[in-house]
Amino acid sequence: MEEEVSPSPRSKSRYTGQVRLCSARYSYNPYDGPNEHPEAELPLVAGKYLYVYGNMDDDGFYEGELLDGQRGLVPSNFVEFVQDKEKPLIQADEEGGELGQLDHGPLCIMGVDGGVGNMDGALVLSSKALGPCSNGMEEVAPDPEDLAEDVVPYPRKITLIKQLARSVIVGWEPPAACRGRSGVSGYTVLVDGEPRASVLAGSRTKCLLEKLDLDGRVHRVSVQCATERGPSDELRCTLLVGAGVVVAPCGLRIDDIQRDTAELSWLPSNSNYGHTVFLDGAEHAVLKPGRCRLRFVNLKATTVYKVTVVARPHQVPWQLPLEQREKKEAAVEFCTQAAGPPLPPQEVQVVCGQAPGVLQ
């Protein structure tokens, strides 16, 4: 007959309840303390982040978890909560039941100034608070063009996991695998084009960015792959966060305008969105997510054209207010150059003819 092994008085098979992010006020080695079960407690390093679950018990301990997944008890007087004024995007299910457990892989935590800073207010996460918002992502197979050997691999499906008063948590997926491509050594997270954090390849693809002015302006968050051939295109994995973000693209430009051709480009509000391009009100092209450049051909000389680009989220971005998510299009006008003499020939080749002194 097998003998039952009773668990430690403070051990539990599963952590439940409200999840909060906090940092260690002091370093702590449980085996240096007076408690009866040091093996049930977590070692702490001053300034490091961790999660705590539920309420403090009668002995003054929280159930906690380090960012590397190690779990145990945490003395309440050794931690302080990371504070933020914003309420969580997801609180609980409609029936008030548990929403499951939080996915706690290693999380990169970095302030936008390169350091780790404190925030003001109270950050309280439900059990699924780090679950992704609807970011308009479409579950499709990788485009064969993206798997070509001459394309620098790029991260995919960037997701706004959580937006708080002055911080955001974003996640993304690794690039699609393909033989013969340069290896990815890590990821660089950019805010408004400036590198703010680095994540090693193989680590959890999440990042917390702090000290953002989300109430006063819009920030562009992008993720690049670091490879042997250089960084990937930041517009392949990007999104806008902050006040007044809309679904519509921005920064429409018309370049290299000729009498019968022109090149259109734009900045997507979210790289998960596809786009439809209209020329003078007629549908001209449908571009897949991650594409934000198109060349017009067979245009008429000295003619004014109106180009409209409409974002097409695969899913409704419910995290945006109604007015902002209904604004999906942006437009720009341009005029082609006047007609003139025929364009000069290109790629001219000269070879010797069969008779002396004759060129072909």
Buried (B, 14 or more C-beta within 10 A) or exposed (E): EEEEEEEEEBBBEEBEBBBBBBBBBEEBEBEEEEBEEBEBBBBBBEEBBBBBBBEBEEEEBBBBBBBEEEBBBBBBEBBEBBBBEBEBBBBBEEEEEEBEBBBBEBBBBBBBEEEBEEBEBEBBBBBBBBBBBBBBBBEEEEBEEBBEEEBBBBBBBBBBBBBBBBBBBBBBBBBBEBEEBBEBEBBBBBBEEEBBBBBEBEBBBBBBBBBBEBEEEBBBBBBBBBBEEEBBBBBBBBBBBBEEBBBBBBEBEBEEBBBBBBBBBBBBBBBBBBBBBBBEEEEBBEBBBBBBEBEBEEBEEEEEBEBBBBBBBBEEBEBBEEEBBEBBBBEBEBEBBEEEEEEEEEEEEEEEEEEEEEEE
